[in-house]
Every structure is written in C-alpha cells, then in structure tokens.
C-alpha cells in the first residue's frame, strides 16, 4: 500500500495505465517498474514496460491510500512479503521538490538518461 496525501490518490491512483502518458502519473506503475528494475527512466515508461507482465502483475497488487499524516510530496510504503514479514519505508519529500532539490550531478544524470 502506498500511503500519501489525498492529492496522491486524486492524481496518481491509476492501477492500469493505457499509455506512456498515463504511466508517468500512475503510482502503481511507477512503483512497480522502479522496484523491479531498480531505476525509473524513460525505458520504464515506454510501451514495452507497460506490457511487461512482471511490472503489470506487481502494479496490480499496489493500492493507494490517503494518509493525512504523510506530508505533501511524500509517500509511505507498507508491504508484507509472502512469508508474512512486514516492511515500511517513508519518503517525506520526493526528489526534486523543495527541501530535496537535485544537485547538478543528479540533474545531469537524469537528463542523460532521457536522451
């Protein structure tokens, strides 16, 4: 479960994106692609990634829940493995947002990955 402010659910609760544009604003697809591939680049938002059965399968198991305790721009992931072990990770401010600006090296790497 991805927990976040109401805006996360309103704008990004898109469990089955139909195209690359929708994939960019699908919390489920973005999480699944980044988790499985260890990165989130343009390749994770292309038609092949949208059709990837592993990404689609994991994305289908991800839900979005409103949690007003999570600050705007943040997210908290709560997951339970098949063996019952629970994990939780919080990101109070997303990369690139005020308070967590990208430095020149990170910005250059992101730009390079998009070319």
N, C-alpha and C positions, 0 to 999 in steps of 0.2 A: 504494500500500500504506500503510495506517495501522498504524504500529508503536506498541506500548504494552505495559504490564504485562499479566500473564495475566488480571487482572480485566477488562480491556477486551474481550478475546476472550470470556471467560465470560459477561459481561453484555450486551455490545453488538454481537456479531457476528451481525447479523440482516439479511442481504442483501435480503430481500424482505418488509418488514413488511406485515401484512394490515390493520392499522387504525391509528388515530392513537396509541393507547397504545403499540403496538409501534414506531411510527415514532420516538417520543421516546427509545427506547433502541436504535435502530438506528444504529450508527456510519456505515454506508454511506449511509443515507437522510439523516441529519443533515449529513454532509459534502457530499453531492451538492446538497442543497437550499441550504445556505449558500453553497457555491461558485457555483452558478448564479444565485442570486438576490441574493447579497451581504448576506444577513441570515439570521437564524434566529428567526422569530417564530411565533406560533400559526398563521399562514397557511401556513407551510411544513410544518405537521404535520397539516393538515386533509385530508379525503378528496380534494379537487381536487389537492393537491400529491402525494398518494400515487399518483394516476392520471396525473400529468404524465409524458409519455413521455421528456422530456429528463432529468428527475430520476431516473426509473426506469432509464434507459439508463446514466447515469453511475454510479449506485449499484451496478449490476450489474458494473461494471468495478473496483470498490473491494474490496480484500481487507483482512483484519485479521491482523496477525502479532504474535506475542509477542516482545517485546524487553525483557529484564530491565534493560537499561541506561536505559530510559525510566522516570522516577520515577512513582510512583502519582499519578494525577490529570493526568498529562501525556500527550502524543502526539507522534509524529514522522511527517510525511507524506513519502513518497518517491514521486515521479511522473515519468513520462517522456512527453513530448509525441510526437505522431505523427512529427515531424521528428527524433526521437532525442535532443533536448535534455532533460537531467535536471534536476529541481528537488527541493529538500528544504527543509522548514520544520519547526521544532521548537517546541512549546509546552510548556515544562517544568511549568507549573502552570495548570490551567484557571481561567477567570474564575469568581469566587465562592468558590473554595477558599481555605483558609488560606494566607496568603502572597500572595494575589492577590484580596483582598476587593474587592467592588464598592463604589465610593463612592456617596454619596447621589444624585448626578446620574445615574449609570449604573443604579442600582437603580430610580429613578423612571422613567427611560426604558423599562426592561424592563417594569415594572408597567403603564405607559401602553400599551405595545404589546400587552399581553394583555387589555386592556379593550375 
